[in-house]
Protein backbone atom coordinates (compact mmCIF):
# COMPACT_ATOMS: atom_id res chain seq x y z
CA UNK A 1 0.00 0.00 0.00
CA UNK A 2 1.22 3.51 -0.77
CA UNK A 3 -0.53 6.86 -0.53
CA UNK A 4 -2.61 7.81 -3.56
CA UNK A 5 -3.77 11.01 -1.92
CA UNK A 6 -2.14 13.42 0.50
CA UNK A 7 -2.48 17.06 1.47
CA UNK A 8 -1.13 19.59 3.92
CA UNK A 9 -3.68 21.58 5.92
CA UNK A 10 -2.75 25.06 7.12
CA UNK A 11 -4.69 28.00 8.49
CA UNK A 12 -4.85 31.76 8.53
CA UNK A 13 -4.02 31.67 12.25
CA UNK A 14 -4.20 29.43 15.28
CA UNK A 15 -7.67 28.52 16.50
CA UNK A 16 -9.33 28.76 13.08
CA UNK A 17 -10.43 25.12 12.84
CA UNK A 18 -7.51 23.31 11.19
CA UNK A 19 -8.02 20.19 13.27
CA UNK A 20 -11.78 20.18 12.65
CA UNK A 21 -11.23 20.41 8.90
CA UNK A 22 -8.29 17.98 8.87
CA UNK A 23 -10.24 15.37 10.81
CA UNK A 24 -13.27 15.93 8.56
CA UNK A 25 -11.10 15.29 5.50
CA UNK A 26 -9.66 12.15 7.10
CA UNK A 27 -13.20 10.97 7.87
CA UNK A 28 -14.42 11.59 4.30
CA UNK A 29 -11.46 9.76 2.79
CA UNK A 30 -11.98 6.82 5.13
CA UNK A 31 -15.70 6.79 4.32
CA UNK A 32 -14.74 6.63 0.63
CA UNK A 33 -12.97 3.34 1.31
CA UNK A 34 -9.38 4.57 1.51
CA UNK A 35 -7.03 3.47 4.25
CA UNK A 36 -6.57 6.90 5.78
CA UNK A 37 -4.45 8.39 8.52
CA UNK A 38 -3.99 11.88 9.91
CA UNK A 39 -0.58 13.26 10.85
CA UNK A 40 0.14 16.06 13.31
CA UNK A 41 3.90 16.59 12.95
CA UNK A 42 4.14 18.88 15.97
CA UNK A 43 1.46 19.18 18.65
CA UNK A 44 1.86 21.74 21.42
CA UNK A 45 -0.30 21.46 24.51
CA UNK A 46 -0.63 18.06 26.15
CA UNK A 47 -1.53 16.32 29.40
CA UNK A 48 -0.79 12.91 30.86
CA UNK A 49 -3.79 10.60 30.52
CA UNK A 50 -3.54 6.93 31.51
CA UNK A 51 0.22 7.15 31.40
CA UNK A 52 0.49 8.66 27.93
CA UNK A 53 1.05 12.17 26.66
CA UNK A 54 -2.29 13.15 25.11
CA UNK A 55 -3.10 16.02 22.77
CA UNK A 56 -6.66 16.80 21.67
CA UNK A 57 -5.74 17.49 18.03
CA UNK A 58 -3.80 14.24 17.74
CA UNK A 59 -6.66 12.29 19.30
CA UNK A 60 -9.23 13.79 16.92
CA UNK A 61 -7.17 12.87 13.88
CA UNK A 62 -6.70 9.34 15.20
CA UNK A 63 -10.44 8.96 15.82
CA UNK A 64 -11.25 10.09 12.28
CA UNK A 65 -8.91 7.64 10.54
CA UNK A 66 -9.30 3.92 9.92
CA UNK A 67 -5.69 2.72 10.13
CA UNK A 68 -3.74 1.79 13.26
CA UNK A 69 -0.28 3.02 12.33
CA UNK A 70 2.35 3.82 14.98
CA UNK A 71 1.57 6.96 16.97
CA UNK A 72 5.27 7.85 16.80
CA UNK A 73 4.78 8.42 13.07
CA UNK A 74 1.39 10.13 13.33
CA UNK A 75 2.51 12.55 16.05
CA UNK A 76 6.33 12.64 16.14
CA UNK A 77 6.55 15.57 18.56
CA UNK A 78 4.01 16.12 21.34
CA UNK A 79 5.00 18.98 23.61
CA UNK A 80 3.60 19.80 27.04
CA UNK A 81 3.23 23.57 26.80
CA UNK A 82 0.46 25.15 24.73
CA UNK A 83 2.89 27.62 23.17
CA UNK A 84 4.67 28.27 19.90
CA UNK A 85 6.48 25.01 19.05
CA UNK A 86 10.00 26.42 19.15
CA UNK A 87 9.34 27.89 22.61
CA UNK A 88 7.73 24.74 23.98
CA UNK A 89 10.47 22.54 22.49
CA UNK A 90 13.26 24.69 23.88
CA UNK A 91 11.76 24.61 27.38
CA UNK A 92 11.56 20.81 27.21
CA UNK A 93 15.01 20.29 25.71
CA UNK A 94 13.55 18.91 22.48
CA UNK A 95 15.09 19.50 19.07
CA UNK A 96 12.54 19.37 16.24
CA UNK A 97 14.10 17.81 13.15
CA UNK A 98 12.61 18.30 9.69
CA UNK A 99 14.40 15.17 8.51
CA UNK A 100 12.66 13.14 11.20
CA UNK A 101 9.27 14.62 10.31
CA UNK A 102 9.79 13.81 6.64
CA UNK A 103 10.82 10.26 7.49
CA UNK A 104 7.68 9.79 9.60
CA UNK A 105 5.55 11.07 6.72
CA UNK A 106 7.22 8.63 4.32
CA UNK A 107 6.44 5.76 6.69
CA UNK A 108 2.78 6.79 6.84
CA UNK A 109 2.55 7.28 3.08
CA UNK A 110 4.00 3.79 2.55
CA UNK A 111 1.31 2.25 4.76
CA UNK A 112 -1.79 4.23 3.80
CA UNK A 113 -3.92 5.11 0.79
CA UNK A 114 -4.37 8.66 2.04
CA UNK A 115 -2.54 10.95 4.46
CA UNK A 116 -3.75 14.31 5.77
CA UNK A 117 -0.98 16.35 7.40
CA UNK A 118 -2.12 19.13 9.73
CA UNK A 119 0.24 22.02 10.32
CA UNK A 120 0.69 24.10 13.46
CA UNK A 121 -0.91 27.52 13.88
CA UNK A 122 -0.53 29.60 10.73
CA UNK A 123 1.63 28.82 7.72
CA UNK A 124 4.96 30.17 8.98
CA UNK A 125 5.27 29.14 12.61
CA UNK A 126 8.84 28.61 13.92
CA UNK A 127 9.78 25.03 14.78
CA UNK A 128 13.39 25.76 15.68
CA UNK A 129 16.00 28.49 15.21
CA UNK A 130 16.41 27.60 11.55
CA UNK A 131 13.15 25.99 10.39
CA UNK A 132 9.43 26.71 10.38
CA UNK A 133 6.21 25.08 9.25
CA UNK A 134 6.51 26.68 5.80
CA UNK A 135 9.84 24.84 5.41
CA UNK A 136 8.11 21.60 6.38
CA UNK A 137 5.30 22.17 3.88
CA UNK A 138 7.83 22.96 1.17
CA UNK A 139 9.82 19.81 1.89
CA UNK A 140 6.68 17.67 1.87
CA UNK A 141 5.66 19.27 -1.42
CA UNK A 142 1.99 18.37 -0.97
CA UNK A 143 -1.04 20.29 -2.24
CA UNK A 144 -2.18 22.70 0.46
CA UNK A 145 -5.65 23.19 1.91
CA UNK A 146 -6.12 26.56 3.59
CA UNK A 147 -8.59 26.91 6.46
CA UNK A 148 -9.82 30.49 6.65
CA UNK A 149 -11.24 31.48 10.01
CA UNK A 150 -14.14 33.69 8.99
CA UNK A 151 -14.01 36.82 11.11
CA UNK A 152 -13.21 40.48 10.62
CA UNK A 153 -9.77 40.78 8.98
CA UNK A 154 -9.81 37.32 7.41
CA UNK A 155 -9.51 38.55 3.82
CA UNK A 156 -6.04 40.02 4.33
CA UNK A 157 -4.93 37.02 6.39
CA UNK A 158 -6.10 34.60 3.72
CA UNK A 159 -4.54 36.47 0.81
CA UNK A 160 -1.21 36.89 2.60
CA UNK A 161 -1.17 33.19 3.49
CA UNK A 162 -1.98 32.18 -0.09
CA UNK A 163 0.86 34.41 -1.29
CA UNK A 164 3.27 32.75 1.16
CA UNK A 165 2.15 29.29 0.03
CA UNK A 166 2.79 30.08 -3.61
CA UNK A 167 6.10 31.75 -2.79
CA UNK A 168 7.26 28.34 -1.53
CA UNK A 169 6.42 26.79 -4.88
CA UNK A 170 3.39 24.98 -3.46
CA UNK A 171 -0.05 24.56 -4.93
CA UNK A 172 -3.01 26.00 -3.06
CA UNK A 173 -5.40 23.20 -3.95
CA UNK A 174 -8.43 24.51 -2.11
CA UNK A 175 -9.71 26.43 0.87
CA UNK A 176 -12.39 26.07 3.51
CA UNK A 177 -14.36 28.92 5.05
CA UNK A 178 -14.93 28.14 8.74
CA UNK A 179 -17.20 30.56 10.58
CA UNK A 180 -15.48 31.14 13.91
CA UNK A 181 -17.29 34.40 14.65
CA UNK A 182 -21.06 33.75 14.53
CA UNK A 183 -21.67 37.51 14.65
CA UNK A 184 -19.52 38.27 11.62
CA UNK A 185 -21.19 40.78 9.35
CA UNK A 186 -21.41 40.46 5.57
CA UNK A 187 -20.34 36.83 5.54
CA UNK A 188 -21.48 36.15 1.94
CA UNK A 189 -19.66 39.27 0.75
CA UNK A 190 -16.44 38.21 2.47
CA UNK A 191 -16.66 34.71 1.00
CA UNK A 192 -17.32 36.18 -2.46
CA UNK A 193 -14.25 38.41 -2.12
CA UNK A 194 -12.09 35.40 -1.31
CA UNK A 195 -13.58 33.27 -4.08
CA UNK A 196 -12.64 36.02 -6.54
CA UNK A 197 -9.08 36.37 -5.25
CA UNK A 198 -7.72 33.07 -3.93
CA UNK A 199 -7.56 31.29 -7.31
CA UNK A 200 -8.37 27.95 -5.70
CA UNK A 201 -11.64 26.09 -5.28
CA UNK A 202 -13.81 26.66 -2.21
CA UNK A 203 -14.12 23.18 -0.67
CA UNK A 204 -16.88 24.13 1.73
CA UNK A 205 -18.38 26.63 4.15
CA UNK A 206 -18.66 25.35 7.71
CA UNK A 207 -21.18 27.29 9.79
CA UNK A 208 -20.79 27.98 13.50
CA UNK A 209 -21.42 24.49 14.85
CA UNK A 210 -20.98 25.14 18.56
CA UNK A 211 -18.59 23.71 21.11
CA UNK A 212 -19.85 20.13 20.80
CA UNK A 213 -19.41 19.92 17.02
CA UNK A 214 -17.56 16.89 15.72
CA UNK A 215 -15.50 16.32 12.60
CA UNK A 216 -18.41 14.23 11.31
CA UNK A 217 -20.67 17.27 11.58
CA UNK A 218 -18.10 19.41 9.76
CA UNK A 219 -17.57 16.83 7.02
CA UNK A 220 -21.15 17.32 5.83
CA UNK A 221 -20.22 20.80 4.63
CA UNK A 222 -17.15 19.79 2.59
CA UNK A 223 -17.14 18.93 -1.10
CA UNK A 224 -14.93 15.86 -1.02
CA UNK A 225 -15.25 15.24 -4.74
CA UNK A 226 -13.30 18.44 -5.45
CA UNK A 227 -10.22 16.73 -4.02
CA UNK A 228 -10.23 14.01 -6.67
CA UNK A 229 -7.11 13.91 -8.77
CA UNK A 230 -4.84 15.81 -6.41
CA UNK A 231 -1.24 14.56 -6.55
CA UNK A 232 -0.14 12.57 -3.52
CA UNK A 233 3.63 12.65 -3.69
CA UNK A 234 6.49 15.03 -4.31
CA UNK A 235 10.05 14.70 -5.46
CA UNK A 236 11.00 16.32 -2.15
CA UNK A 237 9.67 13.43 -0.09
CA UNK A 238 11.11 10.79 -2.37
CA UNK A 239 14.69 11.95 -1.85
Order of alpha helices (4+ residues) and beta strands (2+ residues): beta-alpha-beta-beta-beta-beta-alpha-alpha-beta-alpha-alpha-beta-alpha-beta-alpha-beta-alpha-beta-alpha-alpha
